[in-house]
């Protein structure tokens, strides 16, 4: 049971970092779009 939980945490952490990167990219695009207006 513990191994399953550890595996889940690893995957969850990877997904969170990917989501964070996506959010940062989106924020940069929005900032660039605002700057061009």
Residue pairs with C-beta under 8 A, 6 or more apart in sequence:
none
